């Protein structure tokens, strides 16, 4: 009976001493920007680390310590054996657990990655410890959309915004200035807001989001529509100018051709000689022949108008 008691007491003392030989350190809070990489710092020390040749199991859990691990890696604590493939698309170890480093690298953090994490270690299934730390993800305001909503009258202009911390929303009218009384804003997600104002379709309205870490704004109708109109007008003007230049060039070319013909034409006297030259070969030349006509006796002493007779004569 005495032997059993001594065994139980010895086992309890050994467990306490072993637990005291294992200690962990973590970063209490890690701050990262959305889209960047974040390193959750975690390390451990063990008095018998250099002589320990057993298994090391690393686990990372999120939200609650009792949740299923989203990352796990296990290997022997010997220098000749590597840790194996301890990485995934988004998570990987940042350090060597055989050297006491259990830090986790999260690639391209999202706003939804913010929260509580737990670093866990287990040695040979006997010694284990867990530590809590927090990840805070900052996100500058981002306008996800600015669109017209026609589900009811009057027509609405709705703006969807995301950011952490949640930004303040203001609306500006190009003709009336700030719109304060007609703004309706509600939270549609942990990091998202929806805001809308009545819209008559004739004004330029800007949705502006501001927080401690940044600002963003968008205008309806977008400025690129104005740019397209300006470009279209410019193209029309250029086409008109190009058409005018082409017409002018054609006219100048016609004038130049007329000037060239005039310079190459024969002198005036040459043209008259050409006109009086004889007919071409096998052509009939017509000449005017005059004849004397005697008046009859009956016309003597009276006015008499003779008839003029014309006749063609062939000249050989």
Secondary structure by P-SEA (a helix, b strand, c coil): caaaaaaaaaaaaaaaaaaaabbbbbccbbbbcccbbbbbcccccccccccccbbbbbbbbcccccccccbbbbbccccccccccccccccccccccccccbbbbbcccccccbbbbbbbbbccccbbbbbbbbbbbbbcccccbbbbbcccccbbbbbbbbbccbbbbbbbbcccccccccbbbbbccccbbbbbbbbcccbbbbbbbbccccccccccccaaaaaaaaaaaaaaaaaaaaaaaaaaaaaaaaaaaaaaaaaacccaaaaaaaaaccccccbbbbbbbbbbbbbcccccccbbbbbbbbbbbbcc
